[in-house]
Amino acid sequence: MKKKGNFRLKSKHLILLMTIVCVSMVTAAFSTGITGDSARETAGYIIIPFEKGINKIGNWLLSIQDNFQSVKKLARENKKLKAQIDELTLQNNELVQNQTDFTHLRELYDLDQEYAQYNKILAEVIAKEPGNWYHSFTINKGTNDGISVDSNVLAGAGLVGIVTEAGPDWAAVRSIVDDDSNVSAQVSETEDTCMVTGDLELIDSGKIEFSQLQSPEGKVSIGDRVVTSHISDKYVKGLLIGYISEISQDSNNLTYGGYLLPAADFRHLQKVLVITDLKEKAEKEKKNAQ
């Protein structure tokens, strides 16, 4: 059984049909002897409405054409605006990246000035162990640049870690938040010694643990600076590790422990400063200078 098709009368066919009707009516008027007044009256009722209809259809078609041209124009403008937005987005991303690079370089410059007594070299992080934190990573400088095992590494506002392996043009670094890290430290304000221990679970909360602090009660305060100690066998003296955020007495009632806010950002490391002076060499040079 055939489906009924939808009948659609095209505009050009409608105009042709109306024209035929008008011509037919005029012809009929002449052939039947209709007077001029009657013809005008007939035109007023029949032909003029058709004329108005034709005008409306014409205006409608012109409106559709104008709208179509407007849509095409808007599409072209939209495409042009999209290209401009893409270009501006790219430029903005470059500016943000440049600002980030500038901030990192500024931090490293400040570190270089703060520890001007040590020889240092700038290096970039080129690889890291899996995980959110830079607890173990590789840099693009090595023995050819004066770096060796036990070279201290800085970033942010202080100590990041220590070199554990070194090749001609690369070096592996273990950061102080790594589970295997232990740093002999001291409170800068009081020179009381303690031990700073790495803990990857603890760093998730933004903290580093310290323990074995021997200090009279009330002498050490929240906000005090903790730095590498003079008795450390691998770390040069005075490198900032972090600031005391919590402190409490140990169960033995003899020592204190707590947490530090680290001086470096161990989630975002890109560039670092490597101190090429080893602890022993630095101490010898200091004695010779005296």
C-alpha positions as CSV (number, residue, x, y, z in Angstrom):
1,M,0.0,0.0,0.0
2,K,1.5,3.3,-1.1
3,K,2.0,6.1,1.4
4,K,0.4,9.4,0.7
5,G,3.0,12.0,-0.3
6,N,2.9,15.4,1.2
7,F,1.7,17.9,-1.4
8,R,3.8,21.1,-1.4
9,L,3.2,24.0,-3.7
10,K,6.3,25.8,-4.6
11,S,6.3,29.6,-4.6
12,K,6.9,30.0,-8.3
13,H,4.0,27.6,-9.1
14,L,1.8,29.6,-6.7
15,I,2.7,32.9,-8.4
16,L,2.0,31.3,-11.8
17,L,-1.4,30.0,-10.6
18,M,-2.4,33.4,-9.3
19,T,-1.3,35.0,-12.6
20,I,-3.4,32.6,-14.6
21,V,-6.4,33.3,-12.3
22,C,-6.0,37.1,-12.7
23,V,-5.7,36.9,-16.5
24,S,-8.7,34.6,-16.6
25,M,-10.8,37.0,-14.6
26,V,-9.8,39.9,-16.8
27,T,-10.7,37.9,-19.9
28,A,-14.0,36.9,-18.4
29,A,-14.8,40.5,-17.6
30,F,-14.3,41.6,-21.2
31,S,-16.1,38.6,-22.7
32,T,-19.2,39.0,-20.5
33,G,-19.5,42.8,-20.9
34,I,-18.8,43.6,-17.3
35,T,-18.7,47.4,-16.8
36,G,-15.6,49.3,-15.7
37,D,-17.1,49.9,-12.3
38,S,-18.0,46.3,-11.9
39,A,-14.5,45.2,-13.0
40,R,-13.0,47.6,-10.5
41,E,-15.3,46.3,-7.8
42,T,-14.4,42.7,-8.7
43,A,-10.7,43.5,-8.7
44,G,-11.1,45.1,-5.3
45,Y,-12.5,41.9,-3.9
46,I,-10.5,39.3,-5.8
47,I,-7.4,40.6,-7.6
48,I,-6.1,43.0,-5.0
49,P,-6.0,40.4,-2.3
50,F,-4.0,38.2,-4.7
51,E,-1.7,41.1,-5.3
52,K,-1.2,41.5,-1.6
53,G,-0.5,37.8,-1.3
54,I,2.1,38.0,-4.0
55,N,3.8,41.0,-2.4
56,K,3.8,39.1,1.0
57,I,5.4,36.1,-0.7
58,G,7.9,38.2,-2.4
59,N,8.8,40.0,0.8
60,W,9.0,36.6,2.6
61,L,11.4,35.3,0.0
62,L,13.5,38.4,0.3
63,S,13.5,38.0,4.1
64,I,14.7,34.4,3.8
65,Q,17.5,35.5,1.4
66,D,18.6,38.2,3.8
67,N,18.5,35.9,6.7
68,F,20.5,33.3,4.8
69,Q,23.1,36.0,3.9
70,S,23.2,37.1,7.6
71,V,23.8,33.5,8.8
72,K,26.7,33.1,6.3
73,K,28.1,36.4,7.5
74,L,27.8,35.4,11.1
75,A,29.4,32.1,10.4
76,R,32.4,33.8,8.8
77,E,32.7,36.3,11.7
78,N,32.4,33.4,14.2
79,K,35.2,31.5,12.5
80,K,37.4,34.6,12.5
81,L,36.6,35.3,16.2
82,K,37.4,31.6,17.0
83,A,40.8,31.9,15.3
84,Q,41.5,35.1,17.3
85,I,40.4,33.4,20.6
86,D,42.7,30.5,19.8
87,E,45.6,32.8,19.2
88,L,44.9,34.8,22.4
89,T,44.7,31.6,24.4
90,L,48.0,30.4,23.0
91,Q,49.6,33.8,23.8
92,N,48.1,33.7,27.4
93,N,49.4,30.2,28.0
94,E,52.9,31.4,26.9
95,L,52.7,34.3,29.2
96,V,51.7,32.1,32.1
97,Q,54.5,29.7,31.4
98,N,57.0,32.6,31.1
99,Q,55.7,34.0,34.4
100,T,56.2,30.6,36.0
101,D,59.7,30.2,34.6
102,F,60.5,33.7,35.8
103,T,59.3,32.9,39.3
104,H,61.4,29.7,39.5
105,L,64.5,31.6,38.2
106,R,63.9,34.4,40.7
107,E,63.7,31.8,43.6
108,L,66.9,30.2,42.4
109,Y,68.6,33.6,42.1
110,D,67.6,34.4,45.7
111,L,69.0,31.0,46.8
112,D,72.2,31.7,45.0
113,Q,72.6,35.0,46.8
114,E,71.7,33.6,50.2
115,Y,74.3,30.8,49.9
116,A,76.9,32.8,48.0
117,Q,79.7,31.1,49.9
118,Y,79.1,27.9,48.0
119,N,79.9,27.1,44.4
120,K,76.7,26.1,42.5
121,I,75.4,25.1,39.1
122,L,71.9,25.3,37.6
123,A,70.3,22.0,36.4
124,E,67.0,20.9,35.0
125,V,64.9,18.0,36.2
126,I,64.6,15.5,33.2
127,A,63.0,12.5,34.9
128,K,61.4,11.3,38.1
129,E,60.1,8.2,39.9
130,P,56.4,7.5,39.6
131,G,54.1,9.3,42.1
132,N,53.0,12.8,42.9
133,W,56.2,13.9,44.7
134,Y,59.7,14.4,43.5
135,H,61.1,12.0,46.0
136,S,63.7,10.7,43.5
137,F,64.6,12.3,40.2
138,T,67.3,12.8,37.6
139,I,68.9,16.1,36.5
140,N,70.7,17.0,33.3
141,K,74.1,17.8,34.8
142,G,76.8,15.5,36.1
143,T,80.5,14.9,36.7
144,N,81.5,17.0,33.7
145,D,79.9,19.9,35.4
146,G,81.5,19.4,38.8
147,I,78.7,17.4,40.3
148,S,79.5,14.3,42.4
149,V,77.8,11.9,44.8
150,D,76.7,13.8,48.0
151,S,76.4,17.1,46.3
152,N,73.6,19.1,48.0
153,V,70.6,20.2,45.9
154,L,68.5,23.3,46.4
155,A,65.2,24.7,45.1
156,G,62.4,26.9,46.2
157,A,63.7,28.5,49.4
158,G,66.0,25.8,50.6
159,L,67.2,22.2,50.7
160,V,65.7,19.6,48.3
161,G,68.0,16.6,48.6
162,I,71.4,15.0,47.8
163,V,73.0,13.4,44.8
164,T,73.2,9.6,45.1
165,E,74.6,8.8,41.7
166,A,76.4,10.8,39.0
167,G,77.4,10.2,35.4
168,P,79.1,12.5,32.9
169,D,76.0,14.5,32.0
170,W,73.4,13.3,34.5
171,A,72.9,12.8,38.3
172,A,70.3,11.0,40.4
173,V,68.9,12.9,43.4
174,R,67.1,11.6,46.5
175,S,65.0,14.3,48.1
176,I,64.6,14.8,51.9
177,V,60.9,13.6,51.7
178,D,61.9,10.1,50.5
179,D,61.4,7.3,52.9
180,D,65.1,6.6,53.0
181,S,66.1,10.1,53.8
182,N,67.6,11.2,57.2
183,V,69.1,14.7,57.7
184,S,70.9,15.9,60.7
185,A,69.5,19.3,61.5
186,Q,69.3,22.1,64.0
187,V,67.0,24.9,65.0
188,S,68.5,28.0,63.7
189,E,67.4,30.2,66.5
190,T,68.7,28.0,69.3
191,E,71.2,25.6,67.6
192,D,69.5,22.7,69.3
193,T,70.0,19.6,67.1
194,C,67.4,17.2,65.8
195,M,66.8,14.6,63.0
196,V,64.6,15.3,60.0
197,T,63.1,12.1,58.5
198,G,61.5,11.6,55.1
199,D,58.0,10.1,54.9
200,L,56.1,9.9,51.6
201,E,52.7,9.4,53.3
202,L,53.3,12.3,55.6
203,I,54.3,14.7,52.8
204,D,50.8,14.2,51.4
205,S,49.6,16.5,54.2
206,G,52.4,19.0,53.4
207,K,54.6,18.1,56.4
208,I,58.1,16.7,57.2
209,E,58.7,15.0,60.5
210,F,61.5,15.9,62.9
211,S,62.5,14.1,66.1
212,Q,65.2,13.8,68.8
213,L,65.2,17.5,69.5
214,Q,66.9,18.1,72.8
215,S,65.9,21.5,74.1
216,P,64.6,23.0,77.3
217,E,60.8,23.4,77.4
218,G,59.6,26.6,75.8
219,K,62.9,27.4,74.2
220,V,61.9,26.3,70.7
221,S,58.8,27.9,69.2
222,I,56.4,27.4,66.3
223,G,57.8,29.2,63.2
224,D,61.4,28.6,64.1
225,R,63.7,27.8,61.2
226,V,65.2,24.3,60.9
227,V,68.5,24.1,58.9
228,T,71.1,21.5,58.2
229,S,73.4,21.0,61.2
230,H,77.1,21.5,61.6
231,I,77.5,17.9,62.6
232,S,76.0,16.5,59.4
233,D,78.5,14.3,57.5
234,K,77.0,15.0,54.1
235,Y,75.0,18.2,54.2
236,V,76.8,21.6,54.3
237,K,75.8,23.7,57.3
238,G,72.9,26.2,57.3
239,L,70.7,25.1,54.4
240,L,67.0,25.8,55.2
241,I,64.9,22.7,55.5
242,G,61.6,24.2,56.8
243,Y,59.7,25.9,59.6
244,I,58.4,24.3,62.7
245,S,54.6,24.0,62.5
246,E,53.9,21.5,65.4
247,I,56.0,20.5,68.4
248,S,55.3,18.1,71.3
249,Q,57.3,16.3,74.0
250,D,58.2,12.7,73.2
251,S,57.0,9.8,75.4
252,N,60.4,9.6,77.2
253,N,59.9,13.2,78.4
254,L,63.5,13.9,77.4
255,T,63.2,15.0,73.8
256,Y,60.8,16.7,71.5
257,G,59.4,16.0,68.1
258,G,56.9,17.5,65.6
259,Y,56.5,18.6,62.0
260,L,58.0,21.1,59.6
261,L,56.5,23.0,56.7
262,P,59.1,22.4,53.9
263,A,61.0,25.2,52.3
264,A,60.8,23.6,48.8
265,D,57.8,22.5,46.8
266,F,58.3,18.8,46.2
267,R,55.4,18.5,43.9
268,H,56.6,21.0,41.3
269,L,60.4,20.8,40.7
270,Q,61.7,21.9,37.3
271,K,65.0,23.6,37.9
272,V,67.4,23.2,40.8
273,L,70.7,24.5,42.1
274,V,73.4,22.0,42.9
275,I,76.2,22.9,45.3
276,T,79.4,21.5,43.8
277,D,81.3,21.9,47.1
278,L,81.1,18.7,49.2
279,K,80.9,18.9,53.0
280,E,84.5,17.9,53.6
281,K,85.8,20.3,50.9
282,A,83.7,23.2,52.1
283,E,84.9,22.7,55.7
284,K,88.6,22.5,54.6
285,E,88.2,25.7,52.5
286,K,86.6,27.4,55.5
287,K,89.4,26.5,57.8
288,N,92.0,27.5,55.2
289,A,90.2,30.9,54.8
290,Q,90.5,31.4,58.6
